[in-house]
Structure formats: structure tokens, C-alpha cells
Amino acid sequence: MNQHFTVTGMSCGHCERAITQAIHALDPQAQVHIDRSAGQVQVQSDLTRQALAQAITSEGYALA
């Protein structure tokens, strides 16, 4: 399932890695595409939207 999130607070490559690693910790097969300048995170995963959102927010980022 493809999920799309608008994320605030991403400002550098470390932010991208933190989000990607948090998602991969739950689903190592997930495909994560991040457009930092647009604040967009797209995830292809079988996880629920809620689980993915929690992974992102647990790293300190807010969902818009």
C-alpha cells in the first residue's frame, strides 16, 4: 500500500535518514521516498497508515 505524508521539521539529510530508519525498523522491505524541500514522505509498505505515522512522529517530526 502506498501512503503519502506531509511532514514538518525535516531540514537535513539526517532528518531523512532518521525517518527512513524508523520505518525500516518496522518494515525492512518498505520503500521510502522523501522530498525534504516539499516536506513530503511517500512510503510503499504493507504497514498501516497509523503505524507509519507513529514511526515518523516518534522521531520528533510532526505530520501536517
Backbone hydrogen bonds, N-H to C=O, Kabsch-Sander energy under -0.5 kcal/mol:
donor,donor_aa,acceptor,acceptor_aa,energy
3,Q,1,M,-0.5
3,Q,43,V,-3.2
5,F,41,V,-3.0
7,V,5,F,-0.6
7,V,39,G,-3.1
8,T,62,A,-3.1
11,S,9,G,-0.6
16,E,12,C,-1.5
17,R,13,G,-2.5
18,A,14,H,-2.7
19,I,15,C,-2.2
20,T,16,E,-2.5
21,Q,17,R,-2.9
22,A,18,A,-2.0
23,I,19,I,-2.1
24,H,20,T,-2.7
25,A,21,Q,-1.7
26,L,22,A,-0.7
26,L,23,I,-0.9
27,D,23,I,-2.5
30,A,27,D,-2.0
31,Q,44,Q,-2.2
32,V,30,A,-0.6
33,H,42,Q,-2.9
35,D,40,Q,-2.8
36,R,34,I,-0.6
38,A,35,D,-0.7
39,G,35,D,-1.1
39,G,36,R,-0.6
40,Q,35,D,-2.1
41,V,5,F,-2.6
42,Q,33,H,-3.1
43,V,3,Q,-3.0
44,Q,31,Q,-2.7
45,S,1,M,-2.7
45,S,43,V,-0.7
52,L,48,T,-2.1
53,A,49,R,-2.7
54,Q,50,Q,-2.4
55,A,51,A,-1.9
56,I,52,L,-2.0
57,T,53,A,-2.7
58,S,54,Q,-2.2
59,E,56,I,-1.1
60,G,57,T,-1.8
61,Y,56,I,-1.2
62,A,8,T,-1.4
64,A,6,T,-2.8
